[in-house]
């Protein structure tokens, strides 16, 4: 079954021999919503390939406040964990299951071996780096140049697209933590967005009605 999912999610970029090897050496793991998959300062012995579900990648400041960097969906890997693996260092990020998720964990030594010996893997990794770099630039631009109400609306729109649904099941506190602000600010700005008829608020859910 794992090989079939690997074919579905990664067959467009990875060759058959490599998918067979990943199926043989990889460790299949399941995580429930809100489980921590990779934590800050955790030794990086494996890298994740996401088979199903969604994962959010977070950074943490010295006071323990989290900031959302980007999301991962099925068929992707976390390049920030790849960077740590290449340097055999500890994780600089926290990866949290946004919903129930299945992954296959690849030993670090295999990742390095394939990067030098398999063209399809090398292309996948380089493309992943480019995609995540673009997303991090987008996150930096949002923090640096957008007002909080604009950041909030952009966050909601992106989350709606990411989940392929106009309705987002989320608490105000969770949004506040992702955007590194207070729940009071989020609640006030959500009401403002509702008055502007961009969203519709419900109990622990938000409907994006204008994009």
C-alpha positions as CSV (number, residue, x, y, z in Angstrom):
1,X,0.0,0.0,0.0
2,X,2.8,2.4,0.9
3,X,4.4,1.9,-2.5
4,X,1.1,2.6,-4.3
5,X,0.8,5.9,-2.3
6,X,4.4,6.8,-3.1
7,X,3.7,6.2,-6.8
8,X,0.6,8.5,-6.6
9,X,2.3,11.3,-4.8
10,X,5.9,11.2,-6.0
11,X,5.8,9.1,-9.2
12,X,5.7,12.4,-11.3
13,X,9.2,13.2,-10.2
14,X,11.0,10.2,-8.7
15,X,12.0,7.2,-10.9
16,X,10.6,3.6,-10.2
17,X,13.9,2.3,-8.8
18,X,14.1,5.1,-6.2
19,X,10.4,4.7,-5.2
20,X,11.1,1.0,-4.6
21,X,14.1,1.8,-2.5
22,X,12.1,4.4,-0.5
23,X,9.4,1.9,0.1
24,X,12.0,-0.6,1.4
25,X,14.1,1.7,3.7
26,X,11.5,4.3,4.7
27,X,9.6,4.2,8.0
28,X,5.9,4.7,7.7
29,X,4.4,6.9,10.4
30,X,1.0,8.3,11.2
31,X,0.3,11.5,13.1
32,X,-3.0,12.9,14.5
33,X,-4.0,16.6,14.2
34,X,-1.8,18.9,16.4
35,X,0.9,16.2,16.9
36,X,4.4,17.5,16.8
37,X,6.3,15.6,14.0
38,X,9.6,17.4,14.3
39,X,10.5,19.7,17.2
40,X,13.1,22.4,17.6
41,X,16.5,21.2,18.7
42,X,15.6,17.6,17.8
43,X,18.5,15.7,16.2
44,X,17.7,15.2,12.5
45,X,18.1,11.5,11.8
46,X,15.3,11.3,9.1
47,X,13.6,13.5,6.6
48,X,9.8,13.4,6.0
49,X,8.0,12.7,2.8
50,X,4.3,13.7,3.2
51,X,1.9,11.0,1.8
52,X,-1.3,12.5,3.0
53,X,-2.6,15.3,5.2
54,X,-1.2,18.8,5.9
55,X,1.7,20.0,8.0
56,X,2.6,23.5,9.2
57,X,6.2,24.6,9.7
58,X,6.8,27.0,12.6
59,X,9.7,29.0,14.0
60,X,10.0,30.0,17.7
61,X,11.4,33.1,19.4
62,X,13.3,33.2,22.7
63,X,10.0,33.7,24.6
64,X,8.5,30.6,23.1
65,X,6.1,32.4,20.7
66,X,5.6,30.6,17.4
67,X,5.5,32.1,13.9
68,X,4.1,30.3,10.9
69,X,6.6,29.9,8.0
70,X,4.8,27.7,5.5
71,X,2.5,24.7,5.0
72,X,3.3,21.3,3.4
73,X,0.8,19.2,1.5
74,X,1.0,15.6,0.2
75,X,3.8,15.0,-2.3
76,X,6.1,17.5,-0.6
77,X,9.0,17.5,1.9
78,X,10.3,20.0,4.4
79,X,13.5,21.6,3.0
80,X,14.3,23.2,6.3
81,X,14.7,19.7,7.8
82,X,16.7,18.8,4.7
83,X,19.1,21.6,5.4
84,X,19.6,20.4,9.0
85,X,20.2,16.9,7.7
86,X,22.8,18.0,5.2
87,X,24.7,19.6,8.0
88,X,23.9,16.8,10.5
89,X,22.6,19.4,12.9
90,X,19.5,19.8,15.1
91,X,16.2,21.0,13.8
92,X,15.6,24.7,13.6
93,X,11.9,24.4,13.1
94,X,8.8,22.7,14.5
95,X,6.6,20.6,12.2
96,X,3.0,20.2,13.4
97,X,0.2,18.1,11.8
98,X,-2.4,20.5,10.6
99,X,-4.7,17.5,10.2
100,X,-4.3,13.7,10.4
101,X,-1.2,13.0,8.3
102,X,0.8,10.0,7.0
103,X,4.5,10.2,6.3
104,X,7.4,8.1,5.3
105,X,10.7,8.9,7.1
106,X,13.9,8.6,5.1
107,X,17.3,8.0,6.9
108,X,19.6,10.9,6.5
109,X,22.4,8.9,5.0
110,X,20.1,7.7,2.2
111,X,19.1,11.3,1.4
112,X,22.7,12.3,1.0
113,X,23.5,9.2,-1.1
114,X,20.6,9.7,-3.4
115,X,21.3,13.4,-3.9
116,X,24.7,12.5,-5.4
117,X,23.6,9.4,-7.2
118,X,20.0,9.8,-8.4
119,X,19.0,12.5,-10.8
120,X,15.3,12.4,-10.1
121,X,15.9,12.8,-6.3
122,X,18.3,15.7,-6.9
123,X,15.8,17.4,-9.1
124,X,13.0,16.9,-6.5
125,X,15.2,18.3,-3.7
126,X,16.3,21.3,-5.7
127,X,12.7,22.1,-6.8
128,X,11.5,21.7,-3.2
129,X,14.2,24.2,-2.1
130,X,13.0,26.7,-4.7
131,X,9.3,26.3,-3.7
132,X,10.0,26.7,0.0
133,X,12.4,29.6,-0.6
134,X,9.6,31.4,-2.5
135,X,7.1,30.7,0.3
136,X,9.5,32.0,2.9
137,X,10.1,35.2,0.9
138,X,6.3,35.6,0.7
139,X,6.1,35.1,4.5
140,X,8.8,37.8,5.1
141,X,7.0,40.2,2.7
142,X,3.8,39.7,4.5
143,X,5.4,40.5,7.9
144,X,7.4,43.4,6.6
145,X,5.0,45.1,4.2
146,X,1.4,44.2,5.0
147,X,-0.8,45.6,7.8
148,X,-2.2,43.0,10.3
149,X,-5.6,43.0,8.7
150,X,-4.1,42.3,5.3
151,X,-1.9,39.6,6.7
152,X,-4.9,38.0,8.4
153,X,-7.0,38.0,5.2
154,X,-4.1,36.6,3.2
155,X,-3.7,33.9,5.8
156,X,-7.4,32.9,5.6
157,X,-7.4,33.0,1.8
158,X,-4.3,30.8,1.6
159,X,-5.7,28.4,4.2
160,X,-8.9,28.2,2.2
161,X,-7.1,27.4,-1.0
162,X,-4.8,25.0,0.8
163,X,-7.7,23.0,2.3
164,X,-9.7,23.3,-1.0
165,X,-12.7,24.6,1.0
166,X,-14.1,28.1,1.6
167,X,-14.9,27.0,5.2
168,X,-12.0,26.9,7.6
169,X,-12.4,25.1,11.0
170,X,-10.2,27.0,13.3
171,X,-10.1,28.9,16.7
172,X,-9.2,32.6,17.0
173,X,-6.4,31.6,19.4
174,X,-4.9,29.2,16.8
175,X,-4.8,32.0,14.2
176,X,-3.2,34.4,16.7
177,X,-0.4,31.9,17.4
178,X,0.2,31.3,13.7
179,X,0.4,35.1,13.0
180,X,2.3,35.8,16.2
181,X,-0.3,38.3,17.6
182,X,-3.0,38.3,20.3
183,X,-6.4,36.6,20.2
184,X,-8.0,39.9,21.0
185,X,-6.4,41.5,17.9
186,X,-7.4,38.6,15.7
187,X,-11.0,38.6,17.0
188,X,-11.3,42.4,16.3
189,X,-9.9,42.1,12.8
190,X,-12.0,39.1,12.0
191,X,-15.1,41.2,12.9
192,X,-13.8,44.0,10.7
193,X,-13.3,41.6,7.8
194,X,-16.9,40.3,8.3
195,X,-18.2,43.8,8.2
196,X,-16.4,44.3,4.9
197,X,-18.2,41.1,3.7
198,X,-14.9,39.3,3.0
199,X,-15.7,36.5,5.5
200,X,-18.5,35.0,7.6
201,X,-17.9,34.1,11.2
202,X,-19.3,31.0,12.9
203,X,-18.5,29.0,16.0
204,X,-14.9,27.9,15.6
205,X,-15.2,28.3,11.8
206,X,-14.7,31.0,9.2
207,X,-16.1,31.1,5.7
208,X,-14.1,33.0,3.1
209,X,-16.8,34.6,0.9
210,X,-14.7,37.0,-1.1
211,X,-11.2,36.4,-2.7
